[in-house]
Amino acid sequence: MTIGASLFLIAVGAILKFAVTYDGNGFDIGTIGVILMIVGAVGLVLGLFLMTVRRRTDVVTSDPYGRSRTTYVEPRNPADTL
């Protein structure tokens, strides 16, 4: 789940919890809102965690003919060379 989708779920959940006053049979809109906010918060924390853990460097090389190529390289940890 991306950060944008997580923020969307949190926003929709907050709207359902605090702004909608519908009394339906068999389900509670407020409870659905709370569930969406929790799922969005978990997705946000997980997305931020994975974004900080996963590091990737883009290396773009081009040849004399103007063609370019992108290679994804994991950066070296300076502590590994010691």
BAPA-769066 format. One record per atom (N, C-alpha, C, O): residue in three letters; atom name; x, z, y; residue number from 1. Coordinates in Angstrom, 1 decimal, decimal comma. Each point is the difference from the previous one (the first is absolute). Example, Ala and Ser with C-alpha at 12.3 -4.5 7.8 and 13.67 -1.06 7.14 Angstrom:
// residues 2
resn/name/px/pz/py/resi
ALA/N/13,2/7,8/-5,7/1
ALA/CA/-0,9/0,0/1,2/1
ALA/C/0,9/0,0/1,2/1
ALA/O/1,0/0,7/0,0/1
SER/N/-1,4/-1,4/1,1/2
SER/CA/0,9/0,0/1,1/2
SER/C/-0,8/0,8/1,1/2
SER/O/0,5/0,1/1,1/2
This chain:
// residues 82
resn/name/px/pz/py/resi
MET/N/0,9/0,0/-1,2/1
MET/CA/-0,9/0,0/1,2/1
MET/C/0,9/0,0/1,2/1
MET/O/1,0/0,8/0,1/1
THR/N/-1,3/-1,7/0,9/2
THR/CA/0,8/0,0/1,2/2
THR/C/-0,4/1,0/1,0/2
THR/O/-1,0/0,7/-0,2/2
ILE/N/1,8/-0,5/1,2/3
ILE/CA/-0,3/1,0/1,0/3
ILE/C/-1,2/-0,4/0,8/3
ILE/O/-0,8/0,9/0,3/3
GLY/N/0,6/-2,2/-0,1/4
GLY/CA/-1,2/-0,4/0,8/4
GLY/C/-1,3/0,3/-0,8/4
GLY/O/-1,0/0,4/0,6/4
ALA/N/1,1/-0,7/-1,9/5
ALA/CA/-1,2/0,3/-0,8/5
ALA/C/-0,3/1,5/-0,1/5
ALA/O/-1,2/0,4/0,0/5
SER/N/2,2/0,4/0,0/6
SER/CA/-0,1/1,5/0,0/6
SER/C/-0,7/0,4/1,3/6
SER/O/-0,9/0,9/-0,1/6
LEU/N/1,4/-1,4/1,2/7
LEU/CA/-0,6/0,4/1,2/7
LEU/C/-1,4/-0,5/0,1/7
LEU/O/-0,9/0,7/0,6/7
PHE/N/0,6/-1,8/-1,1/8
PHE/CA/-1,4/-0,5/0,0/8
PHE/C/-0,9/0,9/-0,8/8
PHE/O/-1,1/0,3/0,4/8
LEU/N/1,5/0,1/-1,6/9
LEU/CA/-0,8/0,9/-0,8/9
LEU/C/-0,2/1,4/0,7/9
LEU/O/-1,1/0,5/-0,1/9
ILE/N/2,1/0,0/0,8/10
ILE/CA/-0,1/1,2/0,7/10
ILE/C/-1,0/-0,2/1,1/10
ILE/O/-0,9/0,9/0,2/10
ALA/N/0,9/-2,0/0,5/11
ALA/CA/-0,9/-0,2/1,1/11
ALA/C/-1,4/-0,2/-0,5/11
ALA/O/-1,0/0,6/0,6/11
VAL/N/0,8/-1,3/-1,7/12
VAL/CA/-1,4/-0,2/-0,5/12
VAL/C/-0,5/1,3/-0,5/12
VAL/O/-1,2/0,3/0,1/12
GLY/N/2,0/0,5/-0,8/13
GLY/CA/-0,4/1,3/-0,5/13
GLY/C/-0,4/0,9/1,1/13
GLY/O/-0,9/0,8/-0,1/13
ALA/N/1,7/-0,8/1,2/14
ALA/CA/-0,4/0,9/1,1/14
ALA/C/-1,3/-0,4/0,7/14
ALA/O/-0,8/0,8/0,4/14
ILE/N/0,6/-2,1/-0,3/15
ILE/CA/-1,3/-0,5/0,5/15
ILE/C/-1,1/0,4/-0,9/15
ILE/O/-1,1/0,5/0,5/15
LEU/N/1,2/-0,6/-1,8/16
LEU/CA/-1,0/0,4/-0,9/16
LEU/C/-0,3/1,5/0,0/16
LEU/O/-1,1/0,5/-0,1/16
LYS/N/2,2/0,3/0,3/17
LYS/CA/-0,1/1,4/0,0/17
LYS/C/-0,6/0,6/1,3/17
LYS/O/-0,9/0,8/0,0/17
PHE/N/1,3/-1,3/1,1/18
PHE/CA/-0,3/0,6/1,3/18
PHE/C/-1,0/-0,8/0,8/18
PHE/O/-0,6/0,6/0,9/18
ALA/N/0,3/-1,9/-1,1/19
ALA/CA/-0,8/-0,8/0,8/19
ALA/C/-1,3/-0,4/-0,6/19
ALA/O/-1,0/-0,3/0,7/19
VAL/N/0,9/0,2/-2,0/20
VAL/CA/-1,2/-0,5/-0,7/20
VAL/C/-0,8/1,2/-0,4/20
VAL/O/0,5/0,9/-0,6/20
THR/N/-1,8/-1,0/0,9/21
THR/CA/-0,9/1,1/-0,4/21
THR/C/-1,2/-0,6/-0,9/21
THR/O/-1,1/0,1/0,4/21
TYR/N/1,5/-0,7/-1,5/22
TYR/CA/-0,9/-0,5/-0,9/22
TYR/C/-0,2/0,9/-1,2/22
TYR/O/0,9/0,5/-0,6/22
ASP/N/-2,2/-0,2/0,3/23
ASP/CA/-0,3/0,8/-1,2/23
ASP/C/-0,5/-0,9/-1,1/23
ASP/O/-1,2/-0,4/-0,1/23
GLY/N/2,1/0,1/-0,8/24
GLY/CA/-0,3/-0,9/-1,2/24
GLY/C/-0,4/0,9/-1,2/24
GLY/O/0,3/1,2/-0,1/24
ASN/N/-0,9/-1,9/-0,8/25
ASN/CA/-0,4/0,7/-1,3/25
ASN/C/1,1/-0,1/-1,0/25
ASN/O/0,5/-1,1/-0,3/25
GLY/N/0,1/2,2/-0,1/26
GLY/CA/1,0/0,1/-1,1/26
GLY/C/1,4/-0,1/0,5/26
GLY/O/0,9/0,2/-0,9/26
PHE/N/-0,6/-0,4/2,1/27
PHE/CA/1,4/0,0/0,5/27
PHE/C/0,0/0,5/1,4/27
PHE/O/-1,0/-0,1/0,8/27
ASP/N/2,1/0,6/-0,4/28
ASP/CA/0,2/0,5/1,4/28
ASP/C/1,1/-0,8/0,7/28
ASP/O/1,1/-0,2/-0,5/28
ILE/N/-1,5/-0,4/1,6/29
ILE/CA/0,9/-0,9/0,8/29
ILE/C/1,2/0,8/0,4/29
ILE/O/1,1/-0,5/0,0/29
GLY/N/-1,2/1,8/0,4/30
GLY/CA/1,1/0,8/0,4/30
GLY/C/1,0/0,2/-1,1/30
GLY/O/1,2/0,0/0,3/30
THR/N/-1,7/0,2/-1,5/31
THR/CA/1,0/0,2/-1,1/31
THR/C/0,7/-1,3/-0,3/31
THR/O/1,2/0,0/-0,3/31
ILE/N/-1,8/-1,1/0,4/32
ILE/CA/0,7/-1,3/-0,2/32
ILE/C/1,0/-0,2/1,1/32
ILE/O/1,1/-0,5/-0,2/32
GLY/N/-1,4/0,9/1,4/33
GLY/CA/0,9/0,0/1,1/33
GLY/C/1,3/0,8/-0,2/33
GLY/O/1,1/-0,4/0,3/33
VAL/N/-1,3/1,6/-0,8/34
VAL/CA/1,1/0,9/-0,3/34
VAL/C/0,9/-0,6/-1,1/34
VAL/O/1,2/0,1/0,1/34
ILE/N/-1,9/-0,7/-1,1/35
ILE/CA/0,8/-0,6/-1,1/35
ILE/C/0,8/-1,1/0,5/35
ILE/O/1,2/-0,2/-0,4/35
LEU/N/-1,8/-0,7/1,3/36
LEU/CA/0,8/-1,1/0,5/36
LEU/C/1,2/0,5/0,9/36
LEU/O/1,0/-0,6/0,0/36
MET/N/-1,3/1,7/0,8/37
MET/CA/1,1/0,5/0,8/37
MET/C/1,2/0,6/-0,9/37
MET/O/1,1/-0,2/0,3/37
ILE/N/-1,5/0,8/-1,4/38
ILE/CA/1,1/0,5/-0,9/38
ILE/C/0,7/-1,1/-0,6/38
ILE/O/1,3/0,1/-0,1/38
VAL/N/-2,0/-1,1/-0,4/39
VAL/CA/0,7/-1,2/-0,7/39
VAL/C/0,9/-0,7/1,1/39
VAL/O/1,1/-0,4/-0,4/39
GLY/N/-1,6/0,3/1,6/40
GLY/CA/0,8/-0,6/1,0/40
GLY/C/1,2/0,8/0,4/40
GLY/O/1,1/-0,6/0,2/40
ALA/N/-1,2/1,9/-0,2/41
ALA/CA/1,1/0,9/0,3/41
ALA/C/1,1/-0,1/-1,1/41
ALA/O/1,2/0,0/0,3/41
VAL/N/-1,7/0,0/-1,5/42
VAL/CA/1,0/-0,1/-1,2/42
VAL/C/0,7/-1,3/0,1/42
VAL/O/1,2/-0,1/-0,3/42
GLY/N/-2,0/-1,0/0,5/43
GLY/CA/0,7/-1,3/0,1/43
GLY/C/0,9/-0,1/1,2/43
GLY/O/1,1/-0,7/-0,2/43
LEU/N/-1,4/1,4/1,3/44
LEU/CA/0,9/-0,1/1,1/44
LEU/C/1,3/0,8/-0,3/44
LEU/O/1,1/-0,5/0,3/44
VAL/N/-1,2/1,6/-0,9/45
VAL/CA/1,2/0,8/-0,3/45
VAL/C/0,9/-0,8/-1,1/45
VAL/O/1,2/0,0/0,1/45
LEU/N/-1,9/-0,5/-1,1/46
LEU/CA/0,7/-0,8/-1,0/46
LEU/C/0,7/-1,3/0,6/46
LEU/O/1,1/-0,3/-0,3/46
GLY/N/-1,8/-0,3/1,2/47
GLY/CA/0,5/-1,2/0,6/47
GLY/C/1,2/0,3/0,9/47
GLY/O/1,0/-0,7/0,0/47
LEU/N/-1,1/1,8/0,8/48
LEU/CA/1,2/0,4/0,8/48
LEU/C/1,2/0,4/-0,8/48
LEU/O/1,1/-0,3/0,3/48
PHE/N/-1,4/1,0/-1,4/49
PHE/CA/1,1/0,4/-0,9/49
PHE/C/0,7/-1,2/-0,7/49
PHE/O/1,2/0,0/0,0/49
LEU/N/-2,0/-0,9/-0,4/50
LEU/CA/0,6/-1,2/-0,7/50
LEU/C/0,7/-0,9/1,1/50
LEU/O/1,0/-0,6/-0,4/50
MET/N/-1,4/0,6/1,6/51
MET/CA/0,6/-0,7/1,0/51
MET/C/1,4/0,6/0,4/51
MET/O/0,9/-0,8/0,2/51
THR/N/-0,8/2,1/-0,3/52
THR/CA/1,3/0,6/0,3/52
THR/C/0,9/0,0/-1,1/52
THR/O/1,3/-0,1/0,2/52
VAL/N/-1,8/0,1/-1,5/53
VAL/CA/0,9/-0,1/-1,1/53
VAL/C/0,5/-1,4/-0,3/53
VAL/O/1,2/-0,1/-0,3/53
ARG/N/-2,0/-0,9/0,4/54
ARG/CA/0,4/-1,3/-0,3/54
ARG/C/0,7/-0,6/1,2/54
ARG/O/-0,6/-0,2/1,1/54
ARG/N/1,8/-0,2/-1,3/55
ARG/CA/0,8/-0,6/1,0/55
ARG/C/0,4/-1,4/-0,4/55
ARG/O/0,5/-0,2/-1,2/55
ARG/N/-0,6/-0,8/2,0/56
ARG/CA/0,3/-1,3/-0,3/56
ARG/C/0,6/-0,7/1,2/56
ARG/O/-0,5/0,2/1,1/56
THR/N/1,5/-1,0/-1,3/57
THR/CA/0,7/-0,7/1,1/57
THR/C/-0,2/-1,5/-0,3/57
THR/O/0,2/-0,5/-1,1/57
ASP/N/-0,6/-0,2/2,1/58
ASP/CA/-0,2/-1,5/0,0/58
ASP/C/1,3/-0,6/0,5/58
ASP/O/0,5/0,2/1,1/58
VAL/N/0,1/-1,1/-2,0/59
VAL/CA/1,2/-0,7/0,4/59
VAL/C/-0,4/-1,5/0,1/59
VAL/O/-0,4/-0,6/-1,0/59
VAL/N/0,5/0,0/2,2/60
VAL/CA/-0,4/-1,4/0,1/60
VAL/C/1,3/-0,8/0,2/60
VAL/O/0,8/0,3/0,9/60
THR/N/-0,7/-1,3/-1,8/61
THR/CA/1,2/-0,8/0,1/61
THR/C/-0,4/-1,5/0,2/61
THR/O/-1,1/-0,3/-0,4/61
SER/N/1,8/-0,4/1,1/62
SER/CA/-0,3/-1,4/0,2/62
SER/C/1,2/-0,9/-0,2/62
SER/O/1,2/0,4/0,1/62
ASP/N/-1,4/-1,6/-0,6/63
ASP/CA/1,0/-0,9/-0,3/63
ASP/C/0,2/-1,0/1,2/63
ASP/O/-0,8/0,0/0,9/63
PRO/N/1,8/-0,8/-0,9/64
PRO/CA/0,3/-0,9/1,1/64
PRO/C/-1,2/-1,0/0,2/64
PRO/O/0,0/-0,7/1,1/64
TYR/N/-0,9/0,5/-2,1/65
TYR/CA/-1,0/-1,0/0,1/65
TYR/C/-1,3/0,6/0,7/65
TYR/O/-1,0/-0,7/0,1/65
GLY/N/1,1/2,0/0,3/66
GLY/CA/-1,2/0,6/0,6/66
GLY/C/-1,0/0,7/-0,9/66
GLY/O/-1,0/0,5/0,5/66
ARG/N/1,3/-0,5/-1,8/67
ARG/CA/-0,9/0,7/-0,9/67
ARG/C/0,4/1,4/0,0/67
ARG/O/1,2/0,4/0,0/67
SER/N/-2,2/0,5/-0,1/68
SER/CA/0,3/1,4/0,0/68
SER/C/-0,6/0,6/-1,3/68
SER/O/-0,9/-0,5/-0,6/68
ARG/N/1,5/1,6/0,2/69
ARG/CA/-0,4/0,7/-1,2/69
ARG/C/0,0/1,5/0,2/69
ARG/O/1,0/0,5/0,6/69
THR/N/-2,1/0,2/-1,0/70
THR/CA/-0,1/1,4/0,2/70
THR/C/0,3/0,7/-1,4/70
THR/O/-0,6/-0,3/-1,0/70
THR/N/1,5/1,3/1,1/71
THR/CA/0,3/0,7/-1,2/71
THR/C/-0,3/1,5/0,3/71
THR/O/0,4/0,5/1,1/71
TYR/N/-1,0/0,2/-2,0/72
TYR/CA/-0,3/1,4/0,1/72
TYR/C/1,1/0,8/-0,7/72
TYR/O/0,1/-0,1/-1,2/72
VAL/N/0,6/1,0/1,9/73
VAL/CA/1,1/0,8/-0,5/73
VAL/C/-0,3/1,4/0,2/73
VAL/O/-0,4/0,4/1,1/73
GLU/N/0,6/0,4/-2,1/74
GLU/CA/-0,1/1,5/0,1/74
GLU/C/1,3/0,5/0,8/74
GLU/O/1,1/-0,3/-0,5/74
PRO/N/-1,2/1,0/1,6/75
PRO/CA/1,2/0,5/0,7/75
PRO/C/0,7/1,0/-0,8/75
PRO/O/-0,6/0,8/-0,8/75
ARG/N/1,9/-0,7/1,0/76
ARG/CA/0,9/0,9/-0,7/76
ARG/C/-0,1/1,4/0,7/76
ARG/O/-0,2/0,1/1,2/76
ASN/N/0,2/0,9/-2,0/77
ASN/CA/0,1/1,4/0,5/77
ASN/C/1,4/0,3/0,2/77
ASN/O/0,8/-0,1/-0,9/77
PRO/N/-0,4/0,5/2,1/78
PRO/CA/1,4/0,4/0,3/78
PRO/C/0,6/1,1/-0,9/78
PRO/O/1,2/0,0/-0,3/78
ALA/N/-2,1/0,8/-0,2/79
ALA/CA/0,4/1,1/-0,9/79
ALA/C/0,4/-0,5/-1,4/79
ALA/O/0,8/0,7/-0,7/79
ASP/N/-1,3/-1,9/0,3/80
ASP/CA/0,4/-0,5/-1,3/80
ASP/C/1,4/-0,5/-0,1/80
ASP/O/0,5/-0,1/-1,1/80
THR/N/0,1/-0,3/2,3/81
THR/CA/1,3/-0,5/0,0/81
THR/C/1,1/1,1/-0,1/81
THR/O/1,2/-0,4/-0,2/81
LEU/N/-1,5/1,6/0,4/82
LEU/CA/1,0/1,1/0,0/82
LEU/C/0,4/0,4/-1,4/82
LEU/O/0,8/0,9/-0,2/82
